[in-house]
Amino acid sequence: MLGLENKIVAIAGGSRGIGLATANRFAKAGACVVIGSRTETEFTEAAESITHSGGKALGLPLDVMSKENVNLFFERIEQQFGRLDVLVYCSGTNRRVPAEEYPEDAWDQVLSTNLKGAYYCCQEAGKRMINQKEGSIVTITSMTSHIATPNQSAYAATKGGLLQYTKVLAVEWGKHNIRVNAVSPGYIETSLNAHNFRNAAFRDNVLNQMPMGRFGGTDEIANAVCFLASPMASYITGACLPVDGGFLAGHPNIIMQ
Ligand SMILES: NC(=O)c1ccc[n+]([C@@H]2O[C@H](COP(=O)([O-])OP(=O)(O)OC[C@H]3O[C@@H](n4cnc5c(N)ncnc54)[C@H](OP(=O)(O)O)[C@@H]3O)[C@@H](O)[C@H]2O)c1
């Protein structure tokens, strides 16, 4: 129904969390997913679990901080499949430290993973999609692309930048029949934020401000990514879809007089 059957879909950061749910969703829609990440056991297991369930998947090493490694990842996809229909840029990391103490090595790692890696991957995917005269890219942004929260200066800087980068690609590549969109997840429990979710005060504080009164699931993000990547969204480009239980719309327990 989504029109993704036999499409070649590369997912940077597809080995766990939101990326893994997205890989499973694309596979269920009949796509062939290529899962890239640094941890071999995870990308291998992710691909095997899809193939054991009757889907099509391949796990490949990918470190988005290395241009050479990114180039090799896309060359291997080209050799194996001869085309690339969809890129999902999901690789991401975070370090929470007050701005006045933010360490330079952490700043560099967060920027390199979340933003420069997107540049490497989208450029390699984009070149191939321009040659094919079609393609679709979805980047995973964040609520911090839109609003500020404390102790996440590097993360928010990258996610704000990633959203603008996404829009520029949409504007430049629309003429090549390439759509580029973003999904901004809300609070989704994964290994990225497991320590926050273990904190009852954090959970209560967020839920008190959450219009839908619950956290989201990785599958709910995956559904939005698949929709935007698919022909169902054929006239949508440069858009950002928040999947956040209404958090960006406003907070139910704030009273202004
Ligand atoms: N969870 C949330 O509430 C939430 C909210 C908003 C946005 N997001 C975004 O959603 C995306 C996925 O996050 P998640 O919550 O699913 O976290 P996660 O479970 O920690 O997954 C992160 C993924 O990124 C990969 N990755 C990290 N560094 C990489 C590198 N240098 N090269 C290639 N891949 C790399 C990881 O694999 P390896 O470490 O093995 O490489 C893993 O596959 C991120 O971009 C995150 O910012 C998450």
The ligand as an SDF file (V2000), in Angstrom:
LIG
                    3D

 48 52  0  0  0  0  0  0  0  0999 V2000
   14.8620    8.7750   21.5110 N   0  0  0  0  0  0  0  0  0  0  0  0
   14.3580    9.9960   21.4350 C   0  0  0  0  0  0  0  0  0  0  0  0
   13.5650   10.4180   22.3030 O   0  0  0  0  0  0  0  0  0  0  0  0
   14.7280   10.8870   20.2930 C   0  0  0  0  0  0  0  0  0  0  0  0
   14.0870   12.1310   20.2150 C   0  0  0  0  0  0  0  0  0  0  0  0
   14.4160   12.9760   19.1720 C   0  0  0  0  0  0  0  0  0  0  0  0
   15.3410   12.5850   18.2200 C   0  0  0  0  0  0  0  0  0  0  0  0
   15.9540   11.3700   18.3190 N   0  0  0  0  0  0  0  0  0  0  0  0
   16.9240   11.0240   17.2850 C   0  0  0  0  0  0  0  0  0  0  0  0
   16.6120    9.7590   16.7590 O   0  0  0  0  0  0  0  0  0  0  0  0
   17.8210    9.1730   16.2360 C   0  0  0  0  0  0  0  0  0  0  0  0
   17.9390    7.7490   16.7590 C   0  0  0  0  0  0  0  0  0  0  0  0
   18.0950    7.8260   18.1680 O   0  0  0  0  0  0  0  0  0  0  0  0
   17.6280    6.6850   19.1800 P   0  0  0  0  0  0  0  0  0  0  0  0
   16.8860    7.3530   20.2680 O   0  0  0  0  0  0  0  0  0  0  0  0
   17.0160    5.5560   18.4320 O   0  0  0  0  0  0  0  0  0  0  0  0
   19.0630    6.2830   19.7870 O   0  0  0  0  0  0  0  0  0  0  0  0
   19.9000    4.9150   19.8240 P   0  0  0  0  0  0  0  0  0  0  0  0
   19.0170    3.7790   20.1950 O   0  0  0  0  0  0  0  0  0  0  0  0
   21.0740    5.2260   20.6730 O   0  0  0  0  0  0  0  0  0  0  0  0
   20.3620    4.7200   18.2960 O   0  0  0  0  0  0  0  0  0  0  0  0
   21.3770    5.5250   17.7360 C   0  0  0  0  0  0  0  0  0  0  0  0
   21.8120    4.8940   16.4370 C   0  0  0  0  0  0  0  0  0  0  0  0
   22.8090    5.7480   15.8510 O   0  0  0  0  0  0  0  0  0  0  0  0
   23.9410    4.9420   15.5590 C   0  0  0  0  0  0  0  0  0  0  0  0
   25.1630    5.7510   15.5890 N   0  0  0  0  0  0  0  0  0  0  0  0
   25.6740    6.4720   16.6160 C   0  0  0  0  0  0  0  0  0  0  0  0
   26.8680    6.9940   16.2590 N   0  0  0  0  0  0  0  0  0  0  0  0
   27.1060    6.5830   14.9870 C   0  0  0  0  0  0  0  0  0  0  0  0
   28.1860    6.7380   14.0720 C   0  0  0  0  0  0  0  0  0  0  0  0
   29.2840    7.4590   14.3930 N   0  0  0  0  0  0  0  0  0  0  0  0
   28.0950    6.1760   12.8400 N   0  0  0  0  0  0  0  0  0  0  0  0
   26.9830    5.4570   12.4970 C   0  0  0  0  0  0  0  0  0  0  0  0
   25.9380    5.2700   13.2970 N   0  0  0  0  0  0  0  0  0  0  0  0
   26.0090    5.8080   14.5530 C   0  0  0  0  0  0  0  0  0  0  0  0
   23.9280    3.8610   16.6410 C   0  0  0  0  0  0  0  0  0  0  0  0
   24.7200    2.7260   16.3000 O   0  0  0  0  0  0  0  0  0  0  0  0
   26.2900    2.5970   16.7670 P   0  0  0  0  0  0  0  0  0  0  0  0
   26.4460    3.3260   18.0580 O   0  0  0  0  0  0  0  0  0  0  0  0
   26.5250    1.1280   16.8650 O   0  0  0  0  0  0  0  0  0  0  0  0
   27.0900    3.1970   15.6550 O   0  0  0  0  0  0  0  0  0  0  0  0
   22.4440    3.5170   16.6380 C   0  0  0  0  0  0  0  0  0  0  0  0
   22.1250    2.6890   15.5660 O   0  0  0  0  0  0  0  0  0  0  0  0
   18.9610   10.0870   16.6740 C   0  0  0  0  0  0  0  0  0  0  0  0
   19.3220   10.9240   15.5980 O   0  0  0  0  0  0  0  0  0  0  0  0
   18.3550   10.9100   17.7890 C   0  0  0  0  0  0  0  0  0  0  0  0
   18.9660   12.1650   17.9250 O   0  0  0  0  0  0  0  0  0  0  0  0
   15.6740   10.5210   19.3530 C   0  0  0  0  0  0  0  0  0  0  0  0
  1  2  1  0
  2  3  2  0
  2  4  1  0
  4  5  1  0
  4 48  2  0
  5  6  2  0
  6  7  1  0
  7  8  2  0
  8  9  1  0
  8 48  1  0
  9 10  1  0
  9 46  1  0
 10 11  1  0
 11 12  1  0
 11 44  1  0
 12 13  1  0
 13 14  1  0
 14 15  2  0
 14 16  1  0
 14 17  1  0
 17 18  1  0
 18 19  2  0
 18 20  1  0
 18 21  1  0
 21 22  1  0
 22 23  1  0
 23 24  1  0
 23 42  1  0
 24 25  1  0
 25 26  1  0
 25 36  1  0
 26 27  1  0
 26 35  1  0
 27 28  2  0
 28 29  1  0
 29 30  1  0
 29 35  2  0
 30 31  1  0
 30 32  2  0
 32 33  1  0
 33 34  2  0
 34 35  1  0
 36 37  1  0
 36 42  1  0
 37 38  1  0
 38 39  2  0
 38 40  1  0
 38 41  1  0
 42 43  1  0
 44 45  1  0
 44 46  1  0
 46 47  1  0
M  CHG  2   8   1  16  -1
M  END
$$$$
